């Protein structure tokens, strides 16, 4: 059974930082492409950052130079370090594991609220 469990969300003030984690089980983690998505209230889900099995990364323009995605294959974990947070970063953040072009799995999400 595949499980992706996100953690690390919470309430933070503008300019603050959070680190999200996503622990995967039931997949060969080192072979999976891992992606963080987010969905703000009333908006569509959007890609935030992605990291390939080989470690290559890509980011949405809105988070470049503020967010960093990384992975620890020994711990089956992908991270999202979020710095200089803005109110517009408020969203539910989801972890996605892509196994092939047609197979991917989702976590249940973790809520991030950026507010003073």
VMD Tcl script that builds the backbone (N, CA, C; Angstrom):
set m [mol new atoms 348]
animate dup $m
set s [atomselect $m all]
$s set {name element resname resid chain x y z} {
  {N N UNK 1 A 0.844 -1.186 0.000}
  {CA C UNK 1 A 0.000 0.000 0.000}
  {C C UNK 1 A 0.885 1.245 0.000}
  {N N UNK 2 A 0.611 2.138 -0.934}
  {CA C UNK 2 A 1.404 3.350 -1.049}
  {C C UNK 2 A 0.847 4.412 -0.106}
  {N N UNK 3 A 1.735 5.030 0.630}
  {CA C UNK 3 A 1.336 6.129 1.502}
  {C C UNK 3 A 2.325 7.273 1.366}
  {N N UNK 4 A 1.791 8.476 1.304}
  {CA C UNK 4 A 2.585 9.686 1.358}
  {C C UNK 4 A 2.036 10.526 2.493}
  {N N UNK 5 A 2.881 10.852 3.448}
  {CA C UNK 5 A 2.421 11.586 4.619}
  {C C UNK 5 A 3.184 12.887 4.738}
  {N N UNK 6 A 2.459 13.998 4.568}
  {CA C UNK 6 A 3.060 15.323 4.703}
  {C C UNK 6 A 2.988 15.795 6.146}
  {N N UNK 7 A 3.952 16.628 6.511}
  {CA C UNK 7 A 3.944 17.256 7.824}
  {C C UNK 7 A 4.715 18.564 7.749}
  {N N UNK 8 A 4.599 19.369 8.802}
  {CA C UNK 8 A 5.373 20.600 8.879}
  {C C UNK 8 A 4.591 21.873 8.609}
  {N N UNK 9 A 3.334 21.736 8.231}
  {CA C UNK 9 A 2.533 22.934 8.009}
  {C C UNK 9 A 2.184 23.631 9.312}
  {N N UNK 10 A 1.620 24.829 9.184}
  {CA C UNK 10 A 1.212 25.567 10.359}
  {C C UNK 10 A 1.016 27.026 10.050}
  {N N UNK 11 A 0.917 27.804 11.112}
  {CA C UNK 11 A 0.728 29.253 10.997}
  {C C UNK 11 A 2.073 29.944 11.162}
  {N N UNK 12 A 2.382 30.828 10.248}
  {CA C UNK 12 A 3.654 31.551 10.293}
  {C C UNK 12 A 3.417 32.981 9.845}
  {N N UNK 13 A 4.202 33.887 10.374}
  {CA C UNK 13 A 4.066 35.295 10.002}
  {C C UNK 13 A 4.761 35.564 8.674}
  {N N UNK 14 A 4.327 36.578 7.964}
  {CA C UNK 14 A 5.015 36.952 6.737}
  {C C UNK 14 A 6.501 37.171 6.986}
  {N N UNK 15 A 7.303 36.665 6.059}
  {CA C UNK 15 A 8.749 36.742 6.211}
  {C C UNK 15 A 9.349 35.549 6.932}
  {N N UNK 16 A 8.508 34.722 7.508}
  {CA C UNK 16 A 8.990 33.569 8.248}
  {C C UNK 16 A 9.309 32.378 7.367}
  {N N UNK 17 A 9.666 31.274 8.019}
  {CA C UNK 17 A 10.076 30.059 7.313}
  {C C UNK 17 A 9.355 28.840 7.871}
  {N N UNK 18 A 9.194 27.859 7.010}
  {CA C UNK 18 A 8.691 26.549 7.403}
  {C C UNK 18 A 9.399 25.508 6.555}
  {N N UNK 19 A 9.513 24.290 7.104}
  {CA C UNK 19 A 10.012 23.180 6.309}
  {C C UNK 19 A 8.972 22.070 6.304}
  {N N UNK 20 A 8.508 21.748 5.122}
  {CA C UNK 20 A 7.570 20.655 4.954}
  {C C UNK 20 A 8.332 19.363 4.668}
  {N N UNK 21 A 7.774 18.268 5.150}
  {CA C UNK 21 A 8.334 16.945 4.888}
  {C C UNK 21 A 7.252 16.044 4.326}
  {N N UNK 22 A 7.655 15.107 3.508}
  {CA C UNK 22 A 6.743 14.106 2.971}
  {C C UNK 22 A 7.468 12.769 3.013}
  {N N UNK 23 A 6.958 11.857 3.822}
  {CA C UNK 23 A 7.536 10.528 3.937}
  {C C UNK 23 A 6.725 9.559 3.086}
  {N N UNK 24 A 7.430 8.806 2.251}
  {CA C UNK 24 A 6.769 7.867 1.350}
  {C C UNK 24 A 7.019 6.432 1.794}
  {N N UNK 25 A 6.009 5.596 1.582}
  {CA C UNK 25 A 6.162 4.163 1.828}
  {C C UNK 25 A 5.400 3.412 0.743}
  {N N UNK 26 A 5.856 2.194 0.482}
  {CA C UNK 26 A 5.176 1.369 -0.519}
  {C C UNK 26 A 5.629 1.605 -1.938}
  {N N UNK 27 A 6.639 2.451 -2.138}
  {CA C UNK 27 A 7.200 2.687 -3.465}
  {C C UNK 27 A 8.720 2.600 -3.390}
  {N N UNK 28 A 9.346 2.442 -4.533}
  {CA C UNK 28 A 10.813 2.520 -4.591}
  {C C UNK 28 A 11.145 3.994 -4.703}
  {N N UNK 29 A 11.327 4.602 -3.564}
  {CA C UNK 29 A 11.387 6.058 -3.483}
  {C C UNK 29 A 12.473 6.641 -4.386}
  {N N UNK 30 A 13.636 6.017 -4.426}
  {CA C UNK 30 A 14.755 6.606 -5.151}
  {C C UNK 30 A 14.483 6.700 -6.654}
  {N N UNK 31 A 13.495 5.956 -7.140}
  {CA C UNK 31 A 13.153 5.971 -8.562}
  {C C UNK 31 A 12.006 6.937 -8.883}
  {N N UNK 32 A 11.416 7.513 -7.872}
  {CA C UNK 32 A 10.226 8.348 -8.082}
  {C C UNK 32 A 10.583 9.812 -8.274}
  {N N UNK 33 A 9.869 10.453 -9.169}
  {CA C UNK 33 A 9.925 11.901 -9.249}
  {C C UNK 33 A 8.995 12.465 -8.190}
  {N N UNK 34 A 9.479 13.404 -7.409}
  {CA C UNK 34 A 8.693 13.920 -6.291}
  {C C UNK 34 A 8.373 15.392 -6.531}
  {N N UNK 35 A 7.145 15.758 -6.270}
  {CA C UNK 35 A 6.688 17.106 -6.542}
  {C C UNK 35 A 5.838 17.622 -5.391}
  {N N UNK 36 A 6.002 18.888 -5.081}
  {CA C UNK 36 A 5.111 19.583 -4.163}
  {C C UNK 36 A 4.149 20.436 -4.993}
  {N N UNK 37 A 2.869 20.302 -4.679}
  {CA C UNK 37 A 1.821 21.138 -5.245}
  {C C UNK 37 A 1.166 21.907 -4.102}
  {N N UNK 38 A 0.406 22.916 -4.470}
  {CA C UNK 38 A -0.387 23.609 -3.460}
  {C C UNK 38 A -1.718 24.045 -4.059}
  {N N UNK 39 A -2.683 24.194 -3.183}
  {CA C UNK 39 A -3.998 24.665 -3.602}
  {C C UNK 39 A -4.501 25.677 -2.592}
  {N N UNK 40 A -4.636 26.901 -3.048}
  {CA C UNK 40 A -5.161 27.971 -2.214}
  {C C UNK 40 A -6.691 27.974 -2.305}
  {N N UNK 41 A -7.348 28.548 -1.307}
  {CA C UNK 41 A -8.811 28.593 -1.325}
  {C C UNK 41 A -9.341 29.235 -2.604}
  {N N UNK 42 A -10.249 28.552 -3.270}
  {CA C UNK 42 A -10.861 29.091 -4.474}
  {C C UNK 42 A -10.003 29.043 -5.716}
  {N N UNK 43 A -8.833 28.408 -5.619}
  {CA C UNK 43 A -7.931 28.358 -6.771}
  {C C UNK 43 A -7.640 26.920 -7.158}
  {N N UNK 44 A -7.088 26.750 -8.355}
  {CA C UNK 44 A -6.707 25.424 -8.797}
  {C C UNK 44 A -5.380 25.005 -8.170}
  {N N UNK 45 A -5.184 23.698 -8.107}
  {CA C UNK 45 A -3.924 23.178 -7.611}
  {C C UNK 45 A -2.804 23.555 -8.582}
  {N N UNK 46 A -1.665 23.968 -8.044}
  {CA C UNK 46 A -0.543 24.380 -8.885}
  {C C UNK 46 A 0.750 23.721 -8.428}
  {N N UNK 47 A 1.636 23.501 -9.382}
  {CA C UNK 47 A 2.944 22.941 -9.074}
  {C C UNK 47 A 3.799 23.980 -8.382}
  {N N UNK 48 A 4.465 23.573 -7.330}
  {CA C UNK 48 A 5.358 24.464 -6.583}
  {C C UNK 48 A 6.813 24.153 -6.906}
  {N N UNK 49 A 7.186 22.894 -6.730}
  {CA C UNK 49 A 8.575 22.495 -6.947}
  {C C UNK 49 A 8.627 21.001 -7.210}
  {N N UNK 50 A 9.596 20.599 -8.014}
  {CA C UNK 50 A 9.742 19.186 -8.347}
  {C C UNK 50 A 11.210 18.780 -8.316}
  {N N UNK 51 A 11.449 17.522 -7.966}
  {CA C UNK 51 A 12.802 16.995 -7.960}
  {C C UNK 51 A 12.770 15.609 -8.587}
  {N N UNK 52 A 13.633 15.407 -9.557}
  {CA C UNK 52 A 13.674 14.130 -10.234}
  {C C UNK 52 A 14.443 13.080 -9.451}
  {N N UNK 53 A 14.398 11.852 -9.952}
  {CA C UNK 53 A 15.113 10.770 -9.281}
  {C C UNK 53 A 16.619 11.011 -9.277}
  {N N UNK 54 A 17.084 11.769 -10.251}
  {CA C UNK 54 A 18.505 12.077 -10.312}
  {C C UNK 54 A 18.888 13.346 -9.575}
  {N N UNK 55 A 17.887 14.036 -9.017}
  {CA C UNK 55 A 18.163 15.222 -8.216}
  {C C UNK 55 A 17.941 16.545 -8.924}
  {N N UNK 56 A 17.554 16.506 -10.194}
  {CA C UNK 56 A 17.300 17.775 -10.884}
  {C C UNK 56 A 16.049 18.421 -10.316}
  {N N UNK 57 A 16.044 19.743 -10.256}
  {CA C UNK 57 A 14.942 20.460 -9.639}
  {C C UNK 57 A 14.360 21.512 -10.570}
  {N N UNK 58 A 13.118 21.867 -10.291}
  {CA C UNK 58 A 12.461 22.942 -11.019}
  {C C UNK 58 A 11.445 23.575 -10.088}
  {N N UNK 59 A 11.184 24.869 -10.309}
  {CA C UNK 59 A 10.327 25.620 -9.409}
  {C C UNK 59 A 9.339 26.499 -10.187}
  {N N UNK 60 A 8.209 26.751 -9.560}
  {CA C UNK 60 A 7.314 27.773 -10.085}
  {C C UNK 60 A 7.994 29.128 -9.936}
  {N N UNK 61 A 7.743 30.021 -10.878}
  {CA C UNK 61 A 8.380 31.340 -10.825}
  {C C UNK 61 A 8.072 32.067 -9.519}
  {N N UNK 62 A 6.876 31.825 -8.991}
  {CA C UNK 62 A 6.439 32.544 -7.792}
  {C C UNK 62 A 7.221 32.166 -6.539}
  {N N UNK 63 A 7.932 31.042 -6.574}
  {CA C UNK 63 A 8.657 30.599 -5.371}
  {C C UNK 63 A 10.164 30.510 -5.582}
  {N N UNK 64 A 10.620 30.772 -6.800}
  {CA C UNK 64 A 12.062 30.705 -7.065}
  {C C UNK 64 A 12.806 31.647 -6.138}
  {N N UNK 65 A 13.934 31.213 -5.670}
  {CA C UNK 65 A 14.816 31.971 -4.764}
  {C C UNK 65 A 14.263 32.071 -3.347}
  {N N UNK 66 A 13.076 31.490 -3.088}
  {CA C UNK 66 A 12.532 31.472 -1.723}
  {C C UNK 66 A 12.352 30.049 -1.200}
  {N N UNK 67 A 11.987 29.125 -2.080}
  {CA C UNK 67 A 11.739 27.739 -1.688}
  {C C UNK 67 A 12.844 26.834 -2.236}
  {N N UNK 68 A 13.140 25.772 -1.488}
  {CA C UNK 68 A 14.109 24.780 -1.933}
  {C C UNK 68 A 13.556 23.384 -1.703}
  {N N UNK 69 A 13.542 22.588 -2.760}
  {CA C UNK 69 A 13.121 21.201 -2.649}
  {C C UNK 69 A 14.365 20.322 -2.564}
  {N N UNK 70 A 14.286 19.281 -1.722}
  {CA C UNK 70 A 15.395 18.347 -1.597}
  {C C UNK 70 A 14.831 16.971 -1.240}
  {N N UNK 71 A 15.663 15.972 -1.345}
  {CA C UNK 71 A 15.214 14.622 -1.025}
  {C C UNK 71 A 16.308 13.865 -0.298}
  {N N UNK 72 A 15.891 12.936 0.552}
  {CA C UNK 72 A 16.792 12.048 1.265}
  {C C UNK 72 A 16.312 10.631 0.968}
  {N N UNK 73 A 16.957 9.976 0.028}
  {CA C UNK 73 A 16.505 8.650 -0.384}
  {C C UNK 73 A 16.658 7.615 0.735}
  {N N UNK 74 A 17.603 7.823 1.629}
  {CA C UNK 74 A 17.779 6.893 2.751}
  {C C UNK 74 A 16.594 6.946 3.717}
  {N N UNK 75 A 15.913 8.089 3.728}
  {CA C UNK 75 A 14.771 8.262 4.632}
  {C C UNK 75 A 13.433 8.258 3.895}
  {N N UNK 76 A 13.474 8.023 2.583}
  {CA C UNK 76 A 12.245 8.038 1.781}
  {C C UNK 76 A 11.466 9.336 1.984}
  {N N UNK 77 A 12.187 10.435 2.027}
  {CA C UNK 77 A 11.579 11.709 2.387}
  {C C UNK 77 A 11.964 12.810 1.402}
  {N N UNK 78 A 10.967 13.628 1.059}
  {CA C UNK 78 A 11.216 14.832 0.284}
  {C C UNK 78 A 10.851 16.027 1.158}
  {N N UNK 79 A 11.620 17.089 1.015}
  {CA C UNK 79 A 11.438 18.276 1.841}
  {C C UNK 79 A 11.125 19.485 0.961}
  {N N UNK 80 A 10.474 20.456 1.575}
  {CA C UNK 80 A 10.297 21.752 0.934}
  {C C UNK 80 A 10.630 22.808 1.984}
  {N N UNK 81 A 11.773 23.425 1.828}
  {CA C UNK 81 A 12.165 24.527 2.703}
  {C C UNK 81 A 11.584 25.810 2.133}
  {N N UNK 82 A 10.777 26.493 2.923}
  {CA C UNK 82 A 10.086 27.688 2.469}
  {C C UNK 82 A 10.546 28.874 3.309}
  {N N UNK 83 A 11.187 29.826 2.665}
  {CA C UNK 83 A 11.674 31.029 3.332}
  {C C UNK 83 A 10.952 32.251 2.787}
  {N N UNK 84 A 11.063 33.349 3.514}
  {CA C UNK 84 A 10.458 34.613 3.092}
  {C C UNK 84 A 8.999 34.418 2.687}
  {N N UNK 85 A 8.266 33.748 3.529}
  {CA C UNK 85 A 6.884 33.412 3.195}
  {C C UNK 85 A 6.012 34.652 3.091}
  {N N UNK 86 A 5.066 34.571 2.179}
  {CA C UNK 86 A 4.138 35.677 1.913}
  {C C UNK 86 A 2.707 35.195 2.147}
  {N N UNK 87 A 1.784 36.117 2.396}
  {CA C UNK 87 A 0.387 35.692 2.572}
  {C C UNK 87 A -0.139 34.889 1.380}
  {N N UNK 88 A 0.337 35.187 0.195}
  {CA C UNK 88 A -0.131 34.471 -0.988}
  {C C UNK 88 A 0.408 33.035 -1.065}
  {N N UNK 89 A 1.288 32.663 -0.164}
  {CA C UNK 89 A 1.744 31.273 -0.077}
  {C C UNK 89 A 0.777 30.408 0.731}
  {N N UNK 90 A -0.215 31.035 1.330}
  {CA C UNK 90 A -1.209 30.290 2.095}
  {C C UNK 90 A -1.939 29.296 1.204}
  {N N UNK 91 A -1.909 28.031 1.613}
  {CA C UNK 91 A -2.507 26.968 0.800}
  {C C UNK 91 A -2.365 25.641 1.526}
  {N N UNK 92 A -3.058 24.651 1.003}
  {CA C UNK 92 A -2.780 23.277 1.392}
  {C C UNK 92 A -1.693 22.772 0.451}
  {N N UNK 93 A -0.633 22.227 1.028}
  {CA C UNK 93 A 0.500 21.737 0.247}
  {C C UNK 93 A 0.434 20.209 0.175}
  {N N UNK 94 A 0.536 19.714 -1.045}
  {CA C UNK 94 A 0.421 18.282 -1.300}
  {C C UNK 94 A 1.719 17.733 -1.876}
  {N N UNK 95 A 2.016 16.526 -1.478}
  {CA C UNK 95 A 3.161 15.794 -1.992}
  {C C UNK 95 A 2.661 14.811 -3.057}
  {N N UNK 96 A 3.399 14.723 -4.141}
  {CA C UNK 96 A 3.062 13.795 -5.219}
  {C C UNK 96 A 4.282 12.975 -5.584}
  {N N UNK 97 A 4.086 11.681 -5.736}
  {CA C UNK 97 A 5.149 10.777 -6.174}
  {C C UNK 97 A 4.774 10.217 -7.540}
  {N N UNK 98 A 5.620 10.468 -8.523}
  {CA C UNK 98 A 5.350 9.963 -9.874}
  {C C UNK 98 A 6.231 8.756 -10.146}
  {N N UNK 99 A 5.575 7.639 -10.429}
  {CA C UNK 99 A 6.291 6.391 -10.665}
  {C C UNK 99 A 6.522 6.167 -12.155}
  {N N UNK 100 A 5.553 6.604 -12.954}
  {CA C UNK 100 A 5.665 6.467 -14.402}
  {C C UNK 100 A 4.847 7.587 -15.026}
  {N N UNK 101 A 4.749 7.592 -16.345}
  {CA C UNK 101 A 3.980 8.642 -17.022}
  {C C UNK 101 A 2.497 8.564 -16.712}
  {N N UNK 102 A 2.043 7.422 -16.230}
  {CA C UNK 102 A 0.612 7.259 -15.971}
  {C C UNK 102 A 0.282 6.941 -14.518}
  {N N UNK 103 A 1.283 6.759 -13.692}
  {CA C UNK 103 A 1.019 6.378 -12.297}
  {C C UNK 103 A 1.660 7.376 -11.349}
  {N N UNK 104 A 0.838 7.980 -10.509}
  {CA C UNK 104 A 1.348 8.851 -9.456}
  {C C UNK 104 A 0.448 8.731 -8.246}
  {N N UNK 105 A 0.981 9.134 -7.123}
  {CA C UNK 105 A 0.268 9.034 -5.862}
  {C C UNK 105 A 0.311 10.376 -5.153}
  {N N UNK 106 A -0.748 10.627 -4.347}
  {CA C UNK 106 A -0.880 11.890 -3.638}
  {C C UNK 106 A -0.968 11.677 -2.135}
  {N N UNK 107 A -0.412 12.622 -1.403}
  {CA C UNK 107 A -0.648 12.679 0.020}
  {C C UNK 107 A -1.930 13.435 0.301}
  {N N UNK 108 A -2.270 13.549 1.589}
  {CA C UNK 108 A -3.513 14.216 1.971}
  {C C UNK 108 A -3.346 15.712 2.174}
  {N N UNK 109 A -2.108 16.162 2.225}
  {CA C UNK 109 A -1.855 17.585 2.319}
  {C C UNK 109 A -1.586 18.084 3.721}
  {N N UNK 110 A -0.915 19.220 3.772}
  {CA C UNK 110 A -0.657 19.910 5.041}
  {C C UNK 110 A -0.915 21.394 4.817}
  {N N UNK 111 A -1.589 22.014 5.779}
  {CA C UNK 111 A -2.027 23.395 5.617}
  {C C UNK 111 A -0.959 24.370 6.077}
  {N N UNK 112 A -0.681 25.344 5.226}
  {CA C UNK 112 A 0.234 26.433 5.554}
  {C C UNK 112 A -0.560 27.735 5.514}
  {N N UNK 113 A -0.502 28.467 6.608}
  {CA C UNK 113 A -1.165 29.763 6.690}
  {C C UNK 113 A -0.124 30.820 7.005}
  {N N UNK 114 A -0.037 31.805 6.142}
  {CA C UNK 114 A 0.908 32.903 6.335}
  {C C UNK 114 A 0.094 34.156 6.642}
  {N N UNK 115 A 0.184 34.581 7.885}
  {CA C UNK 115 A -0.651 35.700 8.324}
  {C C UNK 115 A -0.036 36.364 9.539}
  {N N UNK 116 A -0.240 37.662 9.633}
  {CA C UNK 116 A 0.226 38.389 10.810}
  {C C UNK 116 A -0.875 38.460 11.873}
}
mol reanalyze $m
mol bondsrecalc $m
mol representation Tube
mol addrep $m
